[in-house]
């Protein structure tokens, strides 16, 4: 099998003996996820809302935040929410808007940072806030690096509360309060909340306060979980502990959502079965995200805030057009890259500079190229005498730490373990930045390979049955730190191959009388024929057709022996 795959370490016999879980393959999956005791396994398989969610007042400054918001209500002040423009930022803004309205904020507005102008409290947003004569600013999924902008707002006696989850910069803004689990001074147990998760903790804290007096508080809180699940999954937060409980219950809410915007998206997607985490990852979140990528984030915000289903349906139609435009532009850029660059052009790390590529699309381009090049990817664009970049990776490579060692080249940068955005101080620095980035990567990873993908277990075809599928299903929701399981089957012979799909790019394969499907497998299958012996990597799901359900074996990689 291809060298980017590694097989997980087999569980020891002692682990199998002391566990109550019977199915040996599912037990291996649980072991792979770092679960070592029966209690850890049971807690993982059965998340509990009240057990797994932490008290929001563990955040050191949460009481100050709650007090300032209720003071704002008492004084009838104008509050402005400043949200980031991706799915996490948009859902964060909607969650905060919903709770503020519910507790009685009358003068409330939302500003969204456009990715072409930059993240967070941009200078243009500061100017708008001053014109609007706002009294209190609350950021969602942004603001942790906005030192100068907060200083300017402070000079005009405008209080700023920052809610964010990005890594702590060297210097923090002088905000009234900061709610961010990543701060070194913070004791909150869950360091990997999404931006929307942080806003949900603020909502929980407001609901717990004695000044909050609306009825059915618990019900209102839980109805927010569909938005929290969407933002958490879209931002690739680890689905363990509190995040796993949030998403598990969020999916329950999502399947009976009262949000007209989400309903409209689901109807548009013709999703009839029970929604799962992959529906958020690959179908719902990308549509919301596309709006921010194409400088139309307000449309997505309007969709999730509307209380009119006809309006929601109309907005969802507009979003489909935006998605198409984004797909078209991304396709053009990827084609340009494929013409100009080959895998052999790059050393250990991929660095590509383009001209006039929309800054907002750089992250999605980086993501698309990770699988192609099997290396960390940095994509930059030069436009209007500025160079901005976005980097993505997978596996055991801390991008944020890597970029911290190159910070002398940036006017600003921020992000997570596997995703970073940045601006070069000036375009002339690019050649030296590229040289030093390659040099640093070689030094840091001289004797270490980055592992991109892990196989959960080696199995036999006869192991694939409904019992195994039901066991896999018990591990939902899938996401970061709990990936959908993949299995290795070795030394099997292809009995038949049939090209299927309207574009003739899918392959139906029969091995040991079991039908399998390889979607978009043209690049792998062109050298494989009937009778060949192969190793295959598969995922196991269900295919439903005309009311009939059958197990689906999906090939995600194949190698001829």
C-alpha positions as CSV (number, residue, x, y, z in Angstrom):
1,X,0.0,0.0,0.0
2,X,1.1,3.6,-0.6
3,X,3.7,4.9,1.9
4,X,1.5,7.6,3.3
5,X,-0.6,4.9,5.0
6,X,0.3,3.5,8.4
7,X,-1.4,0.7,10.3
8,X,-2.4,1.4,13.9
9,X,-0.6,-0.5,16.6
10,X,-2.4,-3.7,17.5
11,X,-4.1,-3.7,20.9
12,X,-2.3,-5.9,23.5
13,X,-3.9,-9.1,24.7
14,X,-4.2,-7.6,28.2
15,X,-6.5,-4.8,26.9
16,X,-8.8,-7.3,25.2
17,X,-9.0,-9.5,28.4
18,X,-10.0,-6.7,30.7
19,X,-12.6,-5.0,28.5
20,X,-16.3,-5.8,28.6
21,X,-16.6,-5.0,24.8
22,X,-16.9,-8.3,22.9
23,X,-16.3,-7.4,19.2
24,X,-12.6,-7.6,18.6
25,X,-12.5,-5.2,15.7
26,X,-14.5,-2.5,17.5
27,X,-12.4,-3.0,20.5
28,X,-9.3,-2.3,18.3
29,X,-11.0,0.9,17.2
30,X,-11.6,1.9,20.8
31,X,-8.0,1.2,21.6
32,X,-6.8,3.3,18.7
33,X,-8.7,6.2,20.1
34,X,-6.7,6.1,23.4
35,X,-9.5,4.6,25.5
36,X,-7.9,2.3,28.0
37,X,-10.5,1.5,30.7
38,X,-14.1,0.3,30.7
39,X,-15.2,3.6,32.1
40,X,-13.4,5.5,29.3
41,X,-15.0,3.3,26.7
42,X,-18.5,3.6,28.2
43,X,-18.2,7.4,28.5
44,X,-17.1,7.6,24.9
45,X,-19.8,5.4,23.6
46,X,-22.5,7.0,25.6
47,X,-21.8,10.8,25.9
48,X,-23.8,12.5,28.6
49,X,-24.9,16.2,28.3
50,X,-24.8,16.9,32.0
51,X,-21.7,14.8,32.8
52,X,-19.5,15.9,29.8
53,X,-20.3,19.6,29.6
54,X,-18.2,21.8,31.9
55,X,-19.4,24.8,34.0
56,X,-19.0,27.9,31.8
57,X,-18.0,29.9,34.9
58,X,-14.7,28.0,35.1
59,X,-13.6,30.6,32.5
60,X,-11.9,33.2,34.8
61,X,-13.6,36.2,33.2
62,X,-17.0,34.8,32.5
63,X,-18.7,36.5,35.5
64,X,-17.3,39.8,34.2
65,X,-18.7,39.1,30.7
66,X,-22.1,38.2,32.0
67,X,-22.2,41.2,34.3
68,X,-21.2,43.6,31.5
69,X,-23.9,42.3,29.2
70,X,-26.7,42.6,31.7
71,X,-25.5,46.1,32.6
72,X,-25.7,46.9,28.8
73,X,-29.3,45.7,28.9
74,X,-30.1,47.8,31.9
75,X,-28.6,50.9,30.3
76,X,-30.2,50.1,26.9
77,X,-26.8,50.3,25.1
78,X,-26.0,49.4,21.6
79,X,-24.2,46.1,21.3
80,X,-22.3,45.1,18.1
81,X,-21.2,41.5,17.4
82,X,-18.1,41.1,15.2
83,X,-17.9,37.6,13.6
84,X,-15.5,35.9,11.4
85,X,-16.8,34.9,7.9
86,X,-16.3,31.1,7.9
87,X,-18.9,28.6,9.1
88,X,-17.5,28.6,12.7
89,X,-17.6,32.4,12.8
90,X,-21.1,32.7,11.3
91,X,-22.6,30.0,13.6
92,X,-20.9,31.7,16.5
93,X,-22.4,35.0,15.6
94,X,-25.9,33.5,15.3
95,X,-25.7,31.7,18.6
96,X,-24.6,34.9,20.4
97,X,-27.2,37.0,18.6
98,X,-30.0,34.5,19.5
99,X,-29.2,34.5,23.3
100,X,-28.7,38.3,23.5
101,X,-32.1,38.8,21.8
102,X,-33.6,36.3,24.1
103,X,-32.4,38.0,27.3
104,X,-33.6,41.4,26.2
105,X,-31.0,43.2,24.2
106,X,-32.9,45.6,21.9
107,X,-30.2,47.5,20.1
108,X,-28.1,44.8,18.5
109,X,-26.2,44.4,15.2
110,X,-23.7,42.0,13.6
111,X,-20.7,42.9,11.5
112,X,-18.8,40.3,9.6
113,X,-15.1,40.5,8.8
114,X,-14.4,40.0,5.1
115,X,-11.5,37.7,4.4
116,X,-10.3,40.0,1.6
117,X,-9.8,42.8,4.2
118,X,-8.6,40.5,7.0
119,X,-10.0,38.6,10.0
120,X,-11.4,40.1,13.2
121,X,-11.9,43.7,14.0
122,X,-10.6,45.3,10.8
123,X,-9.9,49.0,10.5
124,X,-13.1,49.3,8.3
125,X,-15.1,47.6,11.0
126,X,-13.7,50.0,13.6
127,X,-14.8,52.9,11.5
128,X,-18.3,51.5,11.1
129,X,-18.5,50.9,14.9
130,X,-17.6,54.5,15.6
131,X,-20.2,55.8,13.2
132,X,-22.8,53.5,14.7
133,X,-22.0,54.8,18.2
134,X,-21.8,51.4,19.7
135,X,-21.2,50.9,23.4
136,X,-20.1,47.3,23.6
137,X,-18.4,45.1,21.1
138,X,-18.4,41.3,21.4
139,X,-16.2,39.3,19.0
140,X,-17.0,35.7,18.0
141,X,-14.3,33.4,16.6
142,X,-11.9,36.3,16.2
143,X,-10.2,39.2,17.9
144,X,-7.4,37.6,19.9
145,X,-4.7,39.3,17.9
146,X,-6.4,42.7,17.3
147,X,-4.2,44.7,19.7
148,X,-4.3,48.1,17.8
149,X,-7.9,47.9,16.9
150,X,-9.0,47.3,20.5
151,X,-6.7,50.1,21.6
152,X,-8.5,52.5,19.2
153,X,-11.9,51.4,20.5
154,X,-10.8,51.9,24.1
155,X,-9.8,55.4,23.3
156,X,-13.4,56.1,22.3
157,X,-14.6,54.5,25.5
158,X,-16.1,51.4,23.8
159,X,-15.8,48.2,25.8
160,X,-14.6,45.1,23.9
161,X,-15.3,41.5,25.0
162,X,-13.3,38.9,22.9
163,X,-14.6,35.4,22.5
164,X,-12.2,33.3,20.4
165,X,-10.4,30.0,20.3
166,X,-7.3,30.7,18.2
167,X,-3.8,30.3,19.7
168,X,-2.6,32.9,22.1
169,X,-0.4,35.6,20.5
170,X,2.7,37.1,22.2
171,X,0.7,40.2,23.1
172,X,-3.0,40.2,24.0
173,X,-5.4,43.0,23.3
174,X,-6.4,45.2,26.2
175,X,-10.0,44.1,26.1
176,X,-12.5,44.3,29.0
177,X,-12.6,40.5,29.0
178,X,-11.3,37.6,27.0
179,X,-13.0,34.2,26.8
180,X,-10.6,31.8,25.1
181,X,-9.7,28.3,26.3
182,X,-6.3,28.6,24.6
183,X,-5.0,31.2,27.0
184,X,-2.1,30.0,29.1
185,X,-3.8,31.7,32.1
186,X,-7.1,29.9,31.6
187,X,-8.2,26.8,33.6
188,X,-11.1,25.7,31.4
189,X,-10.7,21.9,30.8
190,X,-11.6,21.8,27.1
191,X,-8.8,23.6,25.3
192,X,-10.2,22.7,21.8
193,X,-13.6,24.3,21.8
194,X,-14.6,25.8,18.5
195,X,-15.4,29.5,18.3
196,X,-19.1,28.5,18.3
197,X,-18.4,26.3,21.4
198,X,-17.0,29.3,23.2
199,X,-20.1,31.4,22.3
200,X,-22.2,28.5,23.5
201,X,-20.5,28.7,26.9
202,X,-21.3,32.4,27.1
203,X,-24.9,31.6,26.3
204,X,-24.9,28.9,29.0
205,X,-23.5,31.4,31.5
206,X,-26.1,34.0,30.6
207,X,-28.9,31.5,31.0
208,X,-27.6,30.4,34.4
209,X,-27.5,34.0,35.8
210,X,-30.4,35.0,38.1
211,X,-31.1,38.0,36.0
212,X,-32.1,35.7,33.1
213,X,-35.9,35.2,33.6
214,X,-37.4,33.7,30.4
215,X,-39.2,30.4,30.5
216,X,-37.8,27.0,29.4
217,X,-34.2,28.0,29.7
218,X,-32.9,24.4,29.3
219,X,-34.9,23.9,26.1
220,X,-33.7,27.2,24.6
221,X,-30.1,26.2,25.4
222,X,-30.4,22.8,23.8
223,X,-32.1,24.2,20.6
224,X,-28.8,26.1,20.0
225,X,-26.9,22.8,19.7
226,X,-27.6,22.3,15.9
227,X,-25.6,25.5,15.2
228,X,-22.9,24.5,17.7
229,X,-22.5,21.1,16.1
230,X,-22.2,22.6,12.6
231,X,-19.5,25.1,13.6
232,X,-17.6,22.5,15.7
233,X,-17.4,20.0,12.9
234,X,-16.7,22.6,10.2
235,X,-13.7,23.9,12.1
236,X,-12.3,20.4,12.5
237,X,-12.3,20.4,16.3
238,X,-11.4,17.1,18.0
239,X,-14.6,15.2,18.7
240,X,-13.7,14.0,22.2
241,X,-15.0,14.8,25.7
242,X,-17.2,18.0,25.7
243,X,-17.0,18.5,22.0
244,X,-18.2,14.9,21.4
245,X,-21.2,15.4,23.7
246,X,-22.0,18.8,22.0
247,X,-22.0,17.2,18.5
248,X,-23.8,14.0,19.6
249,X,-26.7,16.0,21.0
250,X,-26.4,18.6,18.3
251,X,-27.1,16.0,15.7
252,X,-30.2,15.0,17.6
253,X,-31.3,18.7,17.5
254,X,-30.3,19.0,13.9
255,X,-32.5,16.2,12.8
256,X,-35.5,18.1,14.2
257,X,-34.2,21.6,13.8
258,X,-36.4,24.6,14.3
259,X,-33.9,26.9,12.4
260,X,-35.6,27.8,9.1
261,X,-32.3,28.4,7.4
262,X,-30.9,25.0,8.3
263,X,-34.2,23.4,7.2
264,X,-34.0,25.1,3.9
265,X,-30.4,23.8,3.3
266,X,-31.5,20.3,4.3
267,X,-34.5,20.5,1.9
268,X,-32.3,21.8,-0.9
269,X,-29.8,18.9,-0.4
270,X,-32.6,16.4,-0.5
271,X,-31.3,14.7,2.6
272,X,-34.0,12.2,3.7
273,X,-32.1,9.9,6.1
274,X,-31.0,10.8,9.6
275,X,-28.3,13.4,9.4
276,X,-24.8,12.3,10.5
277,X,-21.5,14.2,11.0
278,X,-20.4,13.6,7.4
279,X,-23.5,15.4,6.2
280,X,-22.3,18.5,8.1
281,X,-18.7,18.1,6.9
282,X,-19.4,17.6,3.2
283,X,-22.8,19.0,2.5
284,X,-24.1,21.6,5.0
285,X,-21.0,23.4,6.3
286,X,-19.4,23.9,2.8
287,X,-22.4,25.8,1.6
288,X,-22.3,28.2,4.6
289,X,-18.5,28.5,4.2
290,X,-18.8,29.3,0.5
291,X,-20.5,32.5,1.2
292,X,-17.6,33.8,3.3
293,X,-15.1,32.6,0.7
294,X,-16.9,34.6,-2.0
295,X,-17.3,37.8,0.2
296,X,-21.0,37.0,0.8
297,X,-20.9,35.9,4.4
298,X,-23.9,38.2,5.3
299,X,-26.1,36.0,3.1
300,X,-25.3,33.0,5.2
301,X,-25.8,35.0,8.4
302,X,-29.2,36.1,7.1
303,X,-30.1,32.5,6.2
304,X,-29.5,31.3,9.8
305,X,-31.2,34.3,11.4
306,X,-34.4,34.5,9.4
307,X,-37.7,33.4,11.0
308,X,-39.4,33.1,7.7
309,X,-39.2,29.8,5.8
310,X,-40.0,31.3,2.4
311,X,-37.2,33.8,2.9
312,X,-34.9,31.0,4.0
313,X,-35.7,29.0,0.8
314,X,-35.0,32.1,-1.3
315,X,-31.7,32.7,0.4
316,X,-30.7,29.0,0.0
317,X,-31.2,29.4,-3.7
318,X,-28.8,32.3,-3.8
319,X,-26.3,30.3,-1.8
320,X,-26.4,27.6,-4.5
321,X,-25.3,30.2,-7.1
322,X,-22.5,31.3,-4.8
323,X,-21.4,27.7,-4.3
324,X,-21.3,27.2,-8.1
325,X,-19.2,30.4,-8.5
326,X,-16.7,29.3,-5.8
327,X,-16.4,25.8,-7.3
328,X,-15.7,27.3,-10.7
329,X,-13.1,29.6,-9.5
330,X,-11.4,26.9,-7.3
331,X,-11.4,24.6,-10.4
332,X,-9.7,27.3,-12.5
333,X,-7.0,27.9,-9.9
334,X,-6.3,24.1,-9.4
335,X,-6.1,23.7,-13.2
336,X,-3.5,26.6,-13.3
337,X,-1.5,24.9,-10.6
338,X,-1.6,21.5,-12.2
339,X,-0.3,23.0,-15.5
340,X,2.5,24.9,-13.9
341,X,3.6,22.6,-11.1
342,X,4.3,18.9,-10.7
343,X,5.0,17.0,-7.5
344,X,8.7,16.8,-8.3
345,X,8.8,20.6,-8.3
346,X,8.7,20.6,-4.5
347,X,11.0,19.5,-1.8
348,X,9.5,18.4,1.6
349,X,7.0,21.3,1.7
350,X,4.8,22.8,-1.0
351,X,4.9,26.6,-1.4
352,X,3.0,28.1,-4.4
353,X,2.6,31.8,-5.1
354,X,-0.2,32.9,-7.5
355,X,-1.3,36.2,-8.9
356,X,-4.7,37.7,-8.1
357,X,-6.1,34.6,-6.6
358,X,-8.9,35.6,-4.2
359,X,-7.4,35.6,-0.7
360,X,-10.5,34.0,0.7
361,X,-10.0,30.9,-1.4
362,X,-6.4,30.1,-0.4
363,X,-7.4,27.9,2.5
364,X,-9.6,25.7,0.3
365,X,-6.9,25.4,-2.3
366,X,-4.4,24.4,0.3
367,X,-6.8,21.7,1.6
368,X,-7.4,20.3,-1.9
369,X,-3.6,20.0,-2.6
370,X,-2.7,18.1,0.6
371,X,-3.8,14.7,-0.7
372,X,-2.2,15.4,-4.1
373,X,1.2,16.2,-2.8
374,X,1.1,14.3,0.5
375,X,3.0,17.2,2.1
376,X,2.1,20.4,4.1
377,X,0.9,23.1,1.6
378,X,1.4,26.8,1.7
379,X,-0.6,28.8,-0.9
380,X,0.0,32.5,-1.3
381,X,-1.5,35.2,-3.6
382,X,-0.1,38.5,-4.7
383,X,-2.7,41.2,-5.3
384,X,-2.7,45.0,-4.9
385,X,0.9,44.9,-3.8
386,X,0.1,42.5,-0.9
387,X,0.9,38.9,-0.4
388,X,-1.4,36.9,1.8
389,X,-1.1,33.2,2.5
390,X,-2.9,30.2,3.9
391,X,-1.3,26.9,5.0
392,X,-2.8,23.5,5.8
393,X,-1.5,20.1,6.8
394,X,-2.5,16.8,8.2
395,X,-0.9,14.4,10.6
396,X,1.7,15.2,13.3
397,X,2.9,18.6,12.1
398,X,2.1,21.7,14.2
399,X,1.7,24.4,11.6
400,X,1.2,27.2,14.2
401,X,4.4,26.3,15.9
402,X,6.2,26.1,12.6
403,X,5.0,29.6,11.5
404,X,5.8,31.1,14.9
405,X,9.5,30.5,14.1
406,X,9.0,32.5,10.8
407,X,7.1,35.4,12.4
408,X,9.7,38.0,11.4
409,X,8.2,37.8,7.9
410,X,4.6,38.5,8.8
411,X,2.7,41.6,9.6
412,X,0.2,39.2,11.3
413,X,-0.6,35.5,11.4
414,X,-2.9,33.2,13.4
415,X,-4.6,29.9,13.4
416,X,-4.5,26.3,14.8
417,X,-2.3,23.2,14.9
418,X,-3.2,22.3,11.2
419,X,-4.4,25.6,9.7
420,X,-2.7,29.0,9.6
421,X,-3.3,32.3,7.8
422,X,-0.8,35.1,7.4
423,X,0.2,38.3,5.6
424,X,3.8,39.0,4.5
425,X,5.2,42.4,5.7
426,X,5.9,43.2,2.0
427,X,6.0,41.3,-1.3
428,X,9.8,41.5,-1.6
429,X,10.1,39.1,1.4
430,X,8.6,36.2,-0.5
431,X,11.9,34.6,-1.9
432,X,13.6,34.7,1.5
433,X,10.5,33.5,3.3
434,X,10.2,30.5,0.9
435,X,13.9,29.7,1.3
436,X,13.8,29.8,5.1
437,X,10.5,27.9,5.3
438,X,12.1,25.0,3.3
439,X,15.3,25.2,5.4
440,X,13.3,25.1,8.7
441,X,11.2,22.2,7.5
442,X,14.2,20.1,6.5
443,X,15.8,20.8,9.9
444,X,12.7,20.1,11.9
445,X,11.8,16.9,10.1
446,X,15.2,15.6,9.1
447,X,14.6,12.1,10.5
448,X,10.8,12.1,10.8
449,X,8.1,11.4,8.3
450,X,4.7,13.1,8.5
451,X,2.0,10.5,8.8
452,X,-1.0,11.5,6.7
453,X,-3.4,8.6,7.1
454,X,-3.9,5.8,9.6
455,X,-5.5,2.4,8.9
456,X,-7.5,1.3,12.0
457,X,-7.2,-2.5,11.5
458,X,-6.4,-5.3,9.1
459,X,-9.5,-7.4,8.5
460,X,-10.9,-10.1,6.2
461,X,-13.7,-9.5,3.8
462,X,-15.8,-12.1,5.7
463,X,-15.5,-9.8,8.8
464,X,-17.8,-7.2,7.1
465,X,-21.3,-7.8,8.3
466,X,-24.1,-5.9,10.0
467,X,-22.7,-6.5,13.5
468,X,-19.5,-4.8,12.5
469,X,-21.4,-1.9,10.9
470,X,-23.6,-1.4,14.0
471,X,-20.4,-1.3,16.1
472,X,-18.9,1.3,13.8
473,X,-22.1,3.3,14.0
474,X,-21.8,3.4,17.8
475,X,-18.6,5.4,17.4
476,X,-20.5,8.3,15.7
477,X,-20.1,11.3,15.5
478,X,-17.0,11.1,13.4
479,X,-14.5,13.9,13.0
480,X,-11.1,15.0,14.1
481,X,-9.6,12.7,16.8
482,X,-12.4,10.2,15.9
483,X,-12.0,9.6,12.2
484,X,-14.4,7.4,10.4
485,X,-12.7,4.0,10.5
486,X,-10.7,2.6,7.6
487,X,-9.6,-1.0,7.2
488,X,-6.9,-2.8,5.2
489,X,-7.7,-6.0,3.3
490,X,-4.7,-7.7,1.7
491,X,-3.9,-10.1,-1.1
492,X,-7.4,-10.4,-2.6
493,X,-8.2,-11.0,-6.3
494,X,-10.4,-8.9,-8.4
495,X,-13.1,-11.0,-10.0
496,X,-14.9,-8.3,-12.1
497,X,-14.5,-4.6,-12.8
498,X,-17.3,-2.4,-14.2
499,X,-17.2,1.3,-14.9
500,X,-20.2,3.1,-13.6
501,X,-21.5,6.7,-13.1
502,X,-22.7,9.3,-15.6
503,X,-19.1,10.5,-16.1
504,X,-17.6,7.0,-16.2
505,X,-15.4,7.8,-13.2
506,X,-16.6,5.3,-10.6
507,X,-15.8,1.6,-10.5
508,X,-17.9,-1.3,-9.3
509,X,-15.5,-4.1,-8.2
510,X,-16.4,-7.6,-7.2
511,X,-14.0,-9.5,-4.8
512,X,-14.9,-12.8,-3.2
513,X,-18.5,-12.3,-4.4
514,X,-18.8,-9.0,-2.6
515,X,-19.6,-5.8,-4.5
516,X,-17.5,-2.8,-3.7
517,X,-17.4,0.8,-5.1
518,X,-14.4,3.0,-5.8
519,X,-15.6,6.6,-6.3
520,X,-13.5,8.8,-8.6
521,X,-11.0,6.0,-8.9
522,X,-9.8,6.7,-12.4
523,X,-6.2,7.6,-11.4
524,X,-5.9,4.4,-9.4
525,X,-7.7,2.0,-11.6
526,X,-6.2,2.7,-15.0
527,X,-3.5,0.0,-14.4
528,X,-5.6,-2.5,-12.6
529,X,-7.6,-5.3,-14.4
530,X,-9.7,-8.3,-13.8
531,X,-7.7,-11.1,-12.2
532,X,-5.1,-8.8,-10.5
533,X,-4.2,-9.4,-6.9
534,X,-4.5,-6.2,-4.8
535,X,-4.4,-4.7,-1.3
536,X,-7.4,-2.4,-0.6
537,X,-8.3,0.1,2.0
538,X,-12.1,0.4,2.7
539,X,-14.7,2.1,4.7
540,X,-18.0,0.4,5.6
541,X,-21.4,2.1,5.2
542,X,-24.9,1.6,4.0
543,X,-26.4,2.1,0.6
544,X,-30.2,2.6,0.3
545,X,-32.0,2.2,-3.0
546,X,-35.7,1.9,-3.5
547,X,-36.3,1.3,0.2
548,X,-33.8,-1.5,0.4
549,X,-30.6,-1.2,2.5
550,X,-27.4,-3.1,2.0
551,X,-23.9,-2.8,3.3
552,X,-21.7,-0.7,1.1
553,X,-17.9,-1.4,1.0
554,X,-16.3,1.7,-0.3
555,X,-12.7,1.4,-1.6
556,X,-10.7,4.5,-0.7
557,X,-7.3,3.3,-1.9
558,X,-6.1,0.3,-3.9
559,X,-2.6,-1.0,-4.9
560,X,-1.7,-3.8,-7.3
561,X,0.6,-6.5,-5.9
